[in-house]
Amino acid sequence: MLKKLQWSIGLLLFFFVLPVIAGQLPFNKQASTPIKQPEDKQVVFAATNLPEQTALELTKEQTKEQDPFKVLLLFTHSQEAYQPMVKAVSGKADFYDEKTNIFNLQGAISKHFSMNGIQTDVLDVDVMKVMKSEGKTFPQAYNTVRPYLANRLQEQSYDLVIDLHRDSAKRDATTITHNNESYARIAIVVGAEHKNYRWNTAYAETLSVAMNEMVPKVSRGVISKSGDNVDGRYNQDLAKEMILIELGGIDNTEEELNRTIAVIGKAIAKSFVTESKS
């Protein structure tokens, strides 16, 4: 009777301990808590998983966004001057001056352009000073600056090239009032006797329209020149993106010029910079 009781107790202990033993066996081991499944997540592939052409295009787009819009400024008639500015410095009113002239507006232009996301380079050549040293006459100005410009364009590429001049017209033709502020009017000149003529004209017209949308009639429009007694190309055959701007006239003040320069910078940004990044 005692042996049967001992056998029964042993059997009960065996069945009680069996699950604990089984849980420790290596072939039947399970985690004490369930593994948490990941939430819905998208699989992200590196750019190298893209097709080769697509990856190349992506790289180009990224580079394009990072590259600034670059403008080259040059001043073929570098010593063209504005009477009020010359008079304020020297006491005399003159149309040409070796120190106070359009060439010295490059700092103001670069500043306004930079405010609109435009990187500005200057062809740092006082062309009329070079002409005097070489005994050249006024009509030879474009041929004098040409090799300097050609070399620069071979070394670097630009989105826009602007040759800045001062018009000889009087104040009534070169000044406009808008919202009680006066502005120096511009005219854009395109030489019609070269292969880039239509390209240059397209750039000129786009800029002119954009400026007039901001300040009505601040641009006098695009003037096409060809025939006798004119240059006919103004070195614009060297670049499709090149234009010549007559910035105000002999009677315009520094304040009027600065207001117009600000408009030019904004118009370039609106017409070309935003478009080039789109």
Helices and strands as residue ranges (DSSP letters): H 2-24, G 26-28, G 47-49, H 52-66, E 69-74, H 83-90, G 102-105, H 106-115, E 118-122, H 127-134, G 138-140, H 141-155, E 160-167, H 171-174, E 175-178, E 181-184, E 186-191, H 197-214, E 219-225, G 236-238, E 242-249, H 254-268, I 269-273, H 274-277
